[in-house]
Amino acid sequence: MSEAKPIGMIMAGGRSSRFGSPKALARVGGRRVVDRVADALGPVTSRVCAIVNDTDLAAAIGLPHRADVHAGAGAIAGLHAALRWADEEGHHAILAVACDLPFLTTELFEALCDGASRKPFDAVVPESEGPRGMEPLCAWYSTRCLAPVEAAIARSDHRLIGFHRDIRVLRLPLDVVRGFGDPATLFANLNTPADRARADQHLKEAGA
């Protein structure tokens, strides 16, 4: 991958209300989780940026950043801001990833990009064992998704999969995802301090 590489966009615009402090800066295995995500994205992206609404947090993260355009629309506003940024700069795609997923791998991101290269899909989303059955904040998106996302926001549909009816989505099958690790671990996020403690313990037991 060269010029065709997507931009890595780390979604760090949430309020982290249940966590009690910015999740992006939480340390797992002695390292900030946002740095773990950025390192996994680095080899498969042209650069890594962040969507952050708080200026102090943006400075602490230390990546090129922008804020949401649509305040109050939730996570889909972050996806919109990322797609709009990429589109304005003439890029064709992004990898949109939540800031609180410490166990994601470069190999999984490569698989998402490879899926996008086989047919003209607009999004490639890994399947999971979570409530949605997929992980829309660990996914490849073409900038062709920008207009459908804007339309979803305009009709007050703030679900991260609400615009999928208007695009071509490739679901990376769960059995393929399992080749990169246990999905329950790969997509384990840090909603609470207890989640962070469990993630930290997992890394200690794994010797990582």
N, C-alpha and C positions, 0 to 999 in steps of 0.2 A: 504494500500500500504506500503511495506517495502523495500526489496531489488529491487522490480520491479519499484520503483519510478524513473521517468526520472530526468535528470539534468535540472534545470532551466537555460536557456541561454538568457541573456538580450542583445539585439543587440544595441550597442552604438557606432558603427564604422562610422556612417555618419558624414558629415562635418557641418551639421546644418547651412548651408549658408543662408537660408531664415530667420532663427530664430535669427541669429546674435551672438549667444553664445551657448555653449553646452546644447542641449535640456534636456539631462539626469539630469542636475543639476537645471533646472528650478523649481521653487516652485509653487505648486498648493495647495491651502488650507493650506499654511504654511509649506508644506513638499516637499522635492525633489521628482520629478516624478519617478526617478529611484528607490527610496525607496518605493514608493507606489507599483510599479510593483514587486519589490523583496518581499514585504510583502504578496502580493496576491499569488505569486508563492510558497512561503515557505512551506505551509502545504502539498502541493502535490508533492514536489520534494525532492530529496536526498540532494541537496545543490543548491545554486544559484550562478552563475558565470556571467561574462560579456565578450563580444567580443568587444574590444576597440582598436583602432589603434593609439591613441594619449596617450603617457605615462603619461603626466600630468593629463589628464582626467581620465585615469585608476586609478591613485593614489587618485584623488578626489572622485571617485565612491566608492573605497574601497572594491571591491569584487575580488576574484580570477579572473584573466583575461588572455586572449590571443588576438593576433592581427590576421588580415586576412593573409592568405597565398597568395592569388591571388590579388595583388594590382590592383586597377582600375576596378574591375569587379562589383562594386556596392554591393547591399544588398545580392545578392546570395553568394558573397565571405564571408560574415559574417556567413551565414547559413552553408557554407562549413566548415569554421573554427570550428564552434560549433560541427558539426557532426564528424569531424575528431578528435577533442579533446575527445569527448565522446567515440568514437570507440577505440582510443588508450588506454583509461582507462578501457575498457571492459564493458562499459555501453550500454544498449540496445536502449535507446531513449532519446530525449530531448524535452523540451517545449521551442520553440524559440519565443521570444516576443520582439517587438520593445520597445525601452527605453522611448518612449514619449506617452504612452497610460495610462493616470492616472486613468481611470475608470474601468479597468478590475477587475474581481472578482475571488476569489478562486473557487467558484462554477462553473464558466465557465471552468476553467482549469480542474476541476474534471470531467466535462462532456466530455472533449476532451480525457482524460485518460481512462475514462470508455468506450468510443467508440472504442478506440484502443484495449481494452481487449476482445471485443466480437468476433472479427474475425481477421485474420492476415493481417491487413492493414499496409501500410508503412507510411501513413500520415493521420491525422485527422485535418481537416481545417474547421473553422466555416464559415457559409455563412453570408453575410452582404448585405447592400444596397449600397455598394461602387461600383466603376467602374469595378472591377474584379468579383464582386459577391461573393467574399470570402476574408478572411484575412490571407494570408500566413505568416505574421509575428505576428501571435497569434495562433500558431498551434503546434500539437504534431507530431514529426518525429521520425521514427525508424532510427537507424544507417544504415539500409539497403538502405537508400536514398543516402548515401555517394557517391557510384559509379555513380548513375544517375546524381547527382549534378555535379560531376567532369566531366562527359561526356558533360553536358550542357555548362559548362564553356569552355571546350576544343573546342566546336563548336561555341563559342562566343554568345551563347544564355543566356543572363544575366537576363532574366525574372524570377521572383520568382515562376512562375508556368510553366516555360518552360520544366521542367523535369517531370511534372506530367504524361505525356503520357507513361512514362517508369516505373511508380510505381502504387500501389493500393491506391487510395485516397478515404477516407470516408469524405463526406461533412456533417458537422453537420447542420441539416436543420434550416432555418431561424426562423421557428416557435418555435423550441427548443431554439435557441439563445435568442429569445425574452423573454423566461422565466427567463433570468438572467438580463434583463434590456433592455432599448431602444437601438437597435444596433447603432443608430446614436450617442448615448452617449458612449456606451461601447467602440466603436472603434474610438472615437474622438481623433485625435493626435494633437501634438503641432508643426505645421509647421512654425507658425509665432507668434510674440508676441501677436497679437490680439487673436489667438487661446488660448494662455495661459490665457489671461484676461477673455475670455469667460468661460474657464474651472474653473477658480477661482470664477467667479461670480456664476456659476452653483452650486458649492459646498457651497457657502455662502447661496444661496437660499434654498438649501436642508438641511441646518443646519449641514453639515458634516465638 
